[in-house]
Amino acid sequence: MNLAYFLFLSITVMLTSFIIKSLVVLVKFKLLRDERLEYTSNKNIDEMYDLMNAKEEILIRHHK
């Protein structure tokens, strides 16, 4: 009786820790992915802004 209870308890603890570790890994992966997507979108916005400034500069020089 005591041994069966101990085995059941240890298996439950191992499964619970495995599930928690898996969830932590998934959350870290999602956060890294979101951060990478945000970085690339900000980078694209900066590039578009630079292109707009360059076009504006070319137009100003052309009309002088």
Contacts in CASP RR format, 6 or more apart in sequence:
PFRMAT RR
TARGET T0000
AUTHOR 0000-0000-0000
METHOD contacts of the structure
MODEL  1
MNLAYFLFLSITVMLTSFIIKSLVVLVKFKLLRDERLEYTSNKNIDEMYD
LMNAKEEILIRHHK
END
